[in-house]
Amino acid sequence: MGPRDIGDLNLGDLNMPEPFRHLDQIKITHTAKKGCEECLKTGDTWVHLRLCLSCGHVGCCDSSRNKHATRHFHATKHPLVRSIEPGEAWIWCYVDNLMAGELDR
C-alpha cells in the first residue's frame, strides 16, 4: 500500500486541497441506498441525500426538514459526507466547515 492509499481507496482518486485532516476516516465512498434512512422509517420526505464516508449512513440534507445527515454528524462526529445526488460527487467536512473536494464518480 502506498502513502496515498487508504484501504481500497487511492487518494489520487480524490480532487481536494492539501493538507486535509480527515482523509484517514474515509471508509465508504458509494452506496446502493436510495433514501434517507430515518425518513424512510417515519414516512417523511427529503430534498437531497448525503452519504457518511465513515460508516455509510444515508441522511437527508440541511434543505430537508429533518436534516438527518447533520444530526448524524452531531451524534457520531463522523466528519465527512458526500452528495449522492446524480451528477454530484462533492465532499463536505462538518469539522472544518468546508467543501473538501470531489470523489471520482
N, C-alpha and C positions, 0 to 999 in steps of 0.2 A: 504494500500500500504506500503510495507517495504522500508527500507533505500536504498536498491539496486534496486528499481523498478523505471522505468520511463514510465509512461503510461502503455501500454500493454507490454513493453519491460522489462524483468527482466535482470539486469546487470550480474547476474550469468550466463546468456547465452553468455556473451562476454568473450573471452580469450584475455586480454590485460594488459599491465603493469599498475600498480597503482603508483602514482595518475595520473589521466588523466583529463585534464581540460575541455573538451568539450562534455562529455557524456550527459549532460543535453540538448544538441542540437539534439540528435538522435530522429527523429520522424518517419522516414521511413526506413525500413530495406530490403524490397523486392519490386519488380515491375514486371509487365507483359510486359513492354515496351521492344521492340526488336531492337531498333536503336537509334542513336544519333538524338535528336530532331531537331537540326539545320541542320545537314547534310541531313536528310530526306526532309526538306523543300527546300534545294537548289539542291538536286540530287547528293550530294557529297558522298564520301565513308569514312569509318573509319577503324581502326585496331582493337581496343578493346573498350569496353564500361564501363563507370563509373556512379554509382548512387549517387546522392547527398542525404546524410542521413538526411538533414534538410527539404528539400522540395520535393524530388522525381524526380528532373530533371535528365535526362539521357543525358550524353555528351560523346564525344569521348576522348580517352586518349592522352597523350603527344607524343606518337609514330605516331598519326594521324596528317595529315597536319594541320587541323583546331584547334586542342587542345581545344575543346569546354568545357570539364569538368573544365580545369584550367581557362578558360575565365569566366565560370560561378562563380567560386570561387572569382575571382578578382571583378566581378560585384556585388556579393551578400555578400561576406565574410562568406558564409557557409563553415565551416572548414573541414567537414568530407565527404569523398566519399568511396564507396566500389566497388570492382570489381564485375561486374555481368557476367563475363565470366564463362562458365560451369566449375565446379570443383574448383572455386576460391571463397573465402569469406573474403579476407583481407580488412582491412580498412586503408586508408591513411589520415593523418591530414596535410592539407596545412599550417596551422598556425605554428605547431611545426615541420613541415618538417620531419615527421617520420611515419613509419608503426605502426599503433596504435593497432594492434591485428587482430582478426578474429571474424566474426559473425558466430554462428552455422548455418549451411545450412538448 
